Amino acid sequence: MLNPNSNLELISEQLKQMISMVDYMKAEQIKNIVRDNYLTDHERRITANEESIDYLLSKDKEREYYKDRNEELEFRQNPYSQDGDANCNS
């Protein structure tokens, strides 16, 4: 003869397992949210660094242009070196 409590015990055990699985899934979901937030912040910092690098590279090109331009203007102002030779021969 079947014990009526055995069905209830089986159902109770299955419910406990389901609750445990839901708790595990919630914990994994929280871990994923934390990871997503970390990755989003990391990607934001990478983008900011890339923008800073691009800005610095553009400023370096600008600096190089002005340095070359300054040398050109100095040459036009004084086409001879200190020893009297033409700068174009050095």
N, CA, C and O of each residue as an XYZ file, in Angstrom:
360
protein
N       0.835     -1.174      0.000
C       0.000      0.000      0.000
C       0.888      1.248      0.000
O       1.912      1.311      0.680
N       0.456      2.241     -0.790
C       1.205      3.493     -0.914
C       0.997      4.360      0.316
O      -0.095      4.452      0.876
N       2.066      4.972      0.697
C       2.004      5.887      1.816
C       1.637      7.264      1.264
O       2.391      7.793      0.447
N       0.519      7.869      1.668
C       0.110      9.159      1.131
C       1.125     10.257      1.438
O       1.213     11.242      0.704
N       1.879     10.098      2.500
C       2.880     11.107      2.839
C       4.091     11.050      1.914
O       4.817     12.034      1.776
N       4.311      9.884      1.274
C       5.474      9.761      0.393
C       5.337     10.679     -0.819
O       6.326     11.252     -1.276
N       4.115     10.821     -1.343
C       3.893     11.758     -2.450
C       4.162     13.191     -2.016
O       4.773     13.965     -2.753
N       3.709     13.539     -0.832
C       3.934     14.883     -0.315
C       5.425     15.134     -0.081
O       5.930     16.225     -0.347
N       6.117     14.114      0.417
C       7.549     14.258      0.645
C       8.294     14.427     -0.674
O       9.228     15.224     -0.765
N       7.886     13.687     -1.684
C       8.501     13.799     -3.006
C       8.266     15.182     -3.593
O       9.185     15.805     -4.125
N       7.049     15.650     -3.494
C       6.718     16.995     -3.985
C       7.498     18.042     -3.201
O       8.004     18.996     -3.792
N       7.604     17.890     -1.911
C       8.346     18.832     -1.068
C       9.822     18.853     -1.474
O      10.423     19.923     -1.568
N      10.402     17.682     -1.714
C      11.806     17.599     -2.133
C      12.007     18.257     -3.493
O      13.000     18.955     -3.696
N      11.089     18.049     -4.421
C      11.177     18.674     -5.740
C      11.068     20.194     -5.636
O      11.780     20.917     -6.333
N      10.182     20.676     -4.773
C      10.054     22.120     -4.568
C      11.341     22.713     -3.991
O      11.769     23.793     -4.398
N      11.950     22.008     -3.047
C      13.212     22.469     -2.475
C      14.291     22.557     -3.565
O      15.065     23.513     -3.605
N      14.330     21.554     -4.441
C      15.308     21.569     -5.532
C      15.043     22.731     -6.496
O      15.973     23.382     -6.972
N      13.778     22.975     -6.771
C      13.412     24.081     -7.667
C      13.784     25.425     -7.034
O      14.307     26.311     -7.711
N      13.517     25.570     -5.757
C      13.862     26.808     -5.058
C      15.376     27.007     -5.072
O      15.869     28.115     -5.280
N      16.104     25.912     -4.847
C      17.560     25.979     -4.878
C      18.048     26.405     -6.268
O      18.973     27.209     -6.383
N      17.429     25.870     -7.310
C      17.806     26.221     -8.684
C      17.492     27.689     -8.966
O      18.294     28.377     -9.598
N      16.347     28.174     -8.513
C      15.989     29.584     -8.704
C      16.974     30.481     -7.961
O      17.394     31.507     -8.497
N      17.346     30.115     -6.741
C      18.327     30.894     -5.977
C      19.666     30.937     -6.709
O      20.315     31.981     -6.767
N      20.077     29.793     -7.267
C      21.326     29.732     -8.021
C      21.251     30.649     -9.247
O      22.196     31.380     -9.543
N      20.135     30.602     -9.945
C      19.959     31.425    -11.144
C      19.980     32.917    -10.781
O      20.550     33.722    -11.517
N      19.373     33.283     -9.671
C      19.392     34.680     -9.217
C      20.819     35.118     -8.894
O      21.223     36.228     -9.242
N      21.579     34.252     -8.233
C      22.966     34.573     -7.891
C      23.800     34.745     -9.169
O      24.626     35.654     -9.253
N      23.585     33.883    -10.149
C      24.295     33.996    -11.430
C      23.899     35.278    -12.165
O      24.730     35.929    -12.797
N      22.632     35.620    -12.072
C      22.159     36.850    -12.711
C      22.837     38.070    -12.087
O      23.226     38.997    -12.797
N      22.977     38.068    -10.780
C      23.654     39.184    -10.096
C      25.112     39.238    -10.517
O      25.639     40.320    -10.775
N      25.778     38.076    -10.591
C      27.171     38.049    -11.048
C      27.284     38.619    -12.458
O      28.206     39.378    -12.758
N      26.338     38.247    -13.324
C      26.363     38.743    -14.700
C      26.157     40.259    -14.759
O      26.786     40.947    -15.563
N      25.288     40.761    -13.916
C      25.058     42.208    -13.877
C      26.332     42.922    -13.439
O      26.705     43.945    -14.014
N      26.999     42.383    -12.420
C      28.252     42.975    -11.939
C      29.295     42.944    -13.053
O      29.987     43.936    -13.283
N      29.411     41.813    -13.744
C      30.376     41.703    -14.851
C      30.030     42.685    -15.968
O      30.913     43.349    -16.511
N      28.755     42.777    -16.305
C      28.340     43.710    -17.361
C      28.683     45.147    -16.980
O      29.175     45.911    -17.811
N      28.427     45.512    -15.734
C      28.763     46.866    -15.277
C      30.265     47.108    -15.343
O      30.709     48.182    -15.750
N      31.052     46.103    -14.941
C      32.502     46.226    -15.001
C      32.953     46.406    -16.449
O      33.764     47.283    -16.746
N      32.427     45.575    -17.347
C      32.814     45.664    -18.761
C      32.381     46.990    -19.377
O      33.129     47.582    -20.155
N      31.203     47.455    -19.043
C      30.729     48.739    -19.557
C      31.645     49.869    -19.096
O      32.006     50.746    -19.882
N      32.016     49.842    -17.822
C      32.918     50.868    -17.301
C      34.290     50.764    -17.963
O      34.899     51.777    -18.309
N      34.764     49.549    -18.134
C      36.061     49.331    -18.777
C      36.035     49.826    -20.225
O      36.977     50.483    -20.668
N      34.981     49.523    -20.955
C      34.845     49.993    -22.334
C      34.778     51.520    -22.389
O      35.325     52.132    -23.306
N      34.119     52.128    -21.422
C      34.040     53.589    -21.363
C      35.426     54.183    -21.158
O      35.786     55.172    -21.797
N      36.210     53.571    -20.258
C      37.568     54.068    -20.016
C      38.462     53.864    -21.234
O      39.298     54.716    -21.537
N      38.297     52.759    -21.926
C      39.077     52.513    -23.145
C      38.744     53.572    -24.191
O      39.643     54.118    -24.829
N      37.473     53.859    -24.368
C      37.054     54.876    -25.329
C      37.636     56.238    -24.965
O      38.112     56.966    -25.835
N      37.596     56.577    -23.689
C      38.160     57.858    -23.244
C      39.662     57.902    -23.506
O      40.192     58.929    -23.931
N      40.346     56.787    -23.251
C      41.784     56.740    -23.518
C      42.075     56.857    -25.010
O      43.016     57.545    -25.406
N      41.283     56.197    -25.830
C      41.471     56.293    -27.285
C      41.265     57.731    -27.761
O      42.009     58.222    -28.610
N      40.263     58.394    -27.214
C      40.021     59.787    -27.576
C      41.188     60.673    -27.140
O      41.585     61.584    -27.866
N      41.735     60.403    -25.952
C      42.891     61.165    -25.470
C      44.104     60.932    -26.367
O      44.836     61.870    -26.687
N      44.312     59.695    -26.764
C      45.436     59.373    -27.644
C      45.263     60.068    -28.986
O      46.216     60.644    -29.511
N      44.071     60.022    -29.543
C      43.816     60.706    -30.815
C      44.079     62.203    -30.690
O      44.662     62.813    -31.586
N      43.649     62.788    -29.583
C      43.863     64.218    -29.358
C      45.361     64.517    -29.276
O      45.847     65.467    -29.890
N      46.082     63.700    -28.514
C      47.522     63.926    -28.371
C      48.252     63.756    -29.701
O      49.180     64.507    -30.003
N      47.839     62.781    -30.488
C      48.466     62.593    -31.799
C      48.206     63.784    -32.709
O      49.096     64.215    -33.443
N      47.000     64.311    -32.664
C      46.696     65.481    -33.496
C      47.507     66.692    -33.028
O      47.970     67.489    -33.844
N      47.675     66.822    -31.711
C      48.478     67.926    -31.185
C      49.949     67.752    -31.560
O      50.641     68.736    -31.819
N      50.430     66.512    -31.591
C      51.811     66.266    -31.978
C      52.025     66.632    -33.450
O      53.049     67.216    -33.803
N      51.066     66.291    -34.298
C      51.159     66.677    -35.709
C      51.153     68.200    -35.851
O      51.897     68.767    -36.651
N      50.306     68.841    -35.067
C      50.239     70.299    -35.087
C      51.558     70.903    -34.618
O      52.052     71.861    -35.212
N      52.126     70.345    -33.557
C      53.412     70.815    -33.047
C      54.509     70.626    -34.090
O      55.337     71.515    -34.292
N      54.516     69.485    -34.743
C      55.516     69.217    -35.782
C      55.377     70.220    -36.941
O      56.372     70.709    -37.477
N      54.128     70.512    -37.313
C      53.891     71.497    -38.382
C      54.472     72.856    -37.987
O      55.181     73.482    -38.776
N      54.173     73.313    -36.769
C      54.655     74.624    -36.334
C      56.175     74.641    -36.171
O      56.817     75.660    -36.427
N      56.747     73.518    -35.748
C      58.206     73.447    -35.647
C      58.832     73.599    -37.039
O      59.768     74.375    -37.228
N      58.301     72.844    -38.006
C      58.816     72.948    -39.379
C      58.600     74.349    -39.941
O      59.478     74.912    -40.595
N      57.445     74.889    -39.681
C      57.128     76.237    -40.185
C      58.068     77.268    -39.559
O      58.533     78.180    -40.242
N      58.345     77.126    -38.268
C      59.245     78.036    -37.576
C      60.659     77.946    -38.166
O      61.317     78.966    -38.374
N      61.115     76.720    -38.432
C      62.436     76.553    -39.046
C      62.486     77.217    -40.418
O      63.473     77.857    -40.780
N      61.407     77.052    -41.169
C      61.342     77.665    -42.503
C      61.407     79.191    -42.410
O      62.125     79.835    -43.176
N      60.659     79.759    -41.474
C      60.665     81.217    -41.308
C      62.018     81.715    -40.818
O      62.486     82.765    -41.256
N      62.651     80.969    -39.913
C      63.979     81.351    -39.454
C      64.984     81.323    -40.599
O      65.846     82.197    -40.698
N      64.871     80.323    -41.457
C      65.759     80.228    -42.609
C      65.552     81.420    -43.541
O      66.518     81.994    -44.043
N      64.300     81.788    -43.769
C      64.022     82.943    -44.641
C      64.575     84.232    -44.037
O      65.042     85.113    -44.758
N      64.517     84.333    -42.718
C      65.001     85.532    -42.052
C      66.531     85.594    -42.108
O      67.102     86.671    -42.279
N      67.192     84.446    -41.966
C      68.651     84.410    -41.978
C      69.092     83.217    -42.826
O      69.306     82.127    -42.296
N      69.229     83.419    -44.151
C      69.555     82.296    -45.025
C      70.984     81.795    -44.876
O      71.336     80.787    -45.488
N      71.818     82.460    -44.088
C      73.209     82.043    -43.920
C      73.444     81.532    -42.506
O      72.875     82.040    -41.540
N      74.291     80.522    -42.406
C      74.636     80.007    -41.087
C      75.639     80.937    -40.426
O      76.085     81.903    -41.045
N      75.998     80.662    -39.181
C      76.905     81.537    -38.437
C      78.292     81.600    -39.067
O      78.998     82.595    -38.901
N      78.693     80.549    -39.788
C      80.018     80.587    -40.401
C      80.017     81.243    -41.779
O      81.052     81.275    -42.445
N      78.892     81.754    -42.207
C      78.797     82.485    -43.465
C      78.361     81.651    -44.641
O      78.048     82.195    -45.700
N      78.332     80.325    -44.482
C      77.868     79.482    -45.576
C      76.348     79.546    -45.669
O      75.658     79.803    -44.683
N      75.854     79.311    -46.858
C      74.410     79.293    -47.041
C      73.822     78.098    -46.288
O      74.393     77.008    -46.313
N      72.683     78.298    -45.620
C      72.037     77.220    -44.878
C      71.639     76.084    -45.794
O      71.581     74.933    -45.361
N      71.366     76.383    -47.043
C      70.927     75.344    -47.950
C      72.058     74.360    -48.258
O      71.795     73.279    -48.785
N      73.320     74.711    -47.939
C      74.455     73.809    -48.165
C      74.771     72.954    -46.945
O      75.647     72.092    -47.017
N      74.087     73.168    -45.835
C      74.436     72.399    -44.639
C      73.705     71.106    -44.563
O      73.893     70.346    -43.613
